[in-house]
Amino acid sequence: MNLAIFATFIIFTSILSMTIKRHNRSEKKRREQFWEREERANQVRRKPLDDLDYVTIPLESLPTTVMSGDMIVRDCLDMLTSLSHEKIVNLAGYTNTDLKLTYGTANITALSQYDQNFTLLAQTLQKWAETLHRAGYTVEARQVLEYAVLTVHSDAGTSYRLLASLYDQSGEQEKVAALYNAALSLISPSGKTIARTLLESYPYIAPSHSAS
């Protein structure tokens, strides 16, 4: 019995050792590939940024007059006005190495700022919509959320969940399903997580395939 246990232990130890060595080789290869790619990226010259998908903020089409005296709303509107004069690009899903390879190392600071502006835009729109919703301005909150999710393609999960709940409450199940598809199409890593959350909350939107 002891001999059998010992033999099993030896086999287990051998398999574990082989697995660890294989993992270490794989990790080493990934690290080498990363640094090789990073080195190539650092040698790419500055390229034009004309083909970026810049976001515009149509303040005249949003409910800016509703609750404009509220402090939170006022802060949101001030932020949106400020951002409307800046360059905004959604670069979620792209690493700095990806961006340097595509647009050149010299552009990385500007691109990082554009992406930060997008994050700030998504956060501001969500805050504005939540404030309107809490005050009972459902139509206006929905308008802001639709701009954030369907036009800007924000990856803020809270925006998707709130908009989905508004659609569900008004019996617009097909629009909840559309949100699910919109989440799946996001380039952001959070897209599938958002889609899975919607599917769990609203099983009736289940398609022939689900988020994995």
Secondary structure by P-SEA (a helix, b strand, c coil): caaaaaaaaaaaaaaaaaaaaaaaaaaaaaaaaaaaaaaaaaacccccccccbbbbbcccccccccccccaaaaaaaaaaaaaccbbbbbcccccaaaaaacccccaaaaaaaaaaaaaaaaaaaaaaaaaaaaacaaaaaaaaaaaaccccccccaaaaaaaaaaaaaacaaaaaaaaaaaaaaccccaaaaaaaaaaaaccccccccccc
